[in-house]
Amino acid sequence: MSRLGPLSLTLRVALLLSAVSVASFLVVGTYLYQSLARQMSYRDDVELVGKATQIRRILSELPSPQAIVNDARPLTDTLFGHNDFMLKVEAPDGKQLLRTSATSRPLPQVESVPPQRVLTLDDIHDWVPAMGSGRMVRAVGLVGTGEPLQITLAREKSDRLRILRGYGSDMLLALGVGAVLATLLGYAIVRHSMRQLRSVIGKANDITASRLNTRLSLQDAPVELREMGAAFNAMLDRLEDGVQRLSGFAADLAHDMRTPVSTLMVETQVALSRPRTAEEYQTLLASNSEEYERLARMIENTLFLARVDNAQLALKRETLDLRAELQRIHDYFDILADDVGVRFTVESPPLQAEIDPVLLQRAVNNLVSNAIRHTPAGGTVHLSARESDQGVELAVSNTGAGIAPEHLPHIFNRYYRADAARSDHGHSAGLGLSIVRAIMELHGGNIWVESEPGASTVFFLSFRKAKNI
């Protein structure tokens, strides 16, 4: 036997409305039924006390108990039209003087109300007939001679209560019909209201990878769907941006890989065009090795950024002595700087910060190597660190051509090269600054640049300061 699938939202809401309606009808109907039942019971009790009081008065007008036996009409007339009443009058010796009818079950023995006390609703007692419920009152009445007579007046079920039972049946029937109508009307109303949601779904189905610029219209959407529509449009913005970046990334990667691959192919084809000496082959292999190294760096950088984008790179923070770390970086690049005629200095007070040492070295190495490469002979590269309000701040500055203001907002984008002055295709694939920015984002830090064209450029890295140890 196949299982039923999940209910549609329209049917769920319709059933919910039906359940709410039924619950409301049931609560209101029960309240009205109970209120009406109390009112009818109260009126029955008032009538029962009134009849007993009237019978007391009639007895007081009779000359003797024998008058009841001779003519019972004055007493029985008080019950005219009330077949549900039972009246019994007894003499002090227990002799039955009058009985209008028999009850379905014997009446219980209850205390009689003395003749000198007025009957009240508190003198009425419950009793249990064969079916339903009953009420009774027992009192003493005096005839004209002052002789006391026992009066018993009982009622099994009044006409009012019979009507009330019928009212309860009608109410249950109305409740069922109302539930069906509420379900059908609720379904129709919800289905009509869902047309706008189906319209939104239709527009969403029209969105494809080649049509990510399509957006949902929020002006015509109901208030309840505007928040969802805004979130959906924001998601489309992110998807479109991601697809465009991925497309640009793929195009830039293909473009940058084409150069070394083409170089390798051309040099290999030229070498194979005729026999070569061992020295020529050695020169060819050395040139090819440089291109292979460039490809390896490009692939490594690309994989690094891919791991960062997919949150697959975990930080391994350590409390580092920044002055010692920067001094090691200075010692590594000092010889390279001397070879190109650049003065490389380092300055840092004793500072500590919680940083991944491998990623710190990679970020600072990228900035220092870029600074040395773009600093003319006789220029200066300066690496420094200082304490800031947020933590610690590293700076890599160099003298040289600087960066034009129009390029500053884009230099951290992947494969972006500002101009010929800061682009060296033989050494850079345009990923170095992107990697530095990714490392700072992993640490929850910031990176920014300040540059004065024709004078200097400074890159700043802001890290969180280590706790006191």
Summary of the structure (lengths in Angstrom):
residues: 469
radius of gyration: 51.0
end to end distance: 68.3
largest distance: 160.0
contacts: 1306
relative contact order: 0.07
helix: 54%
strand: 17%
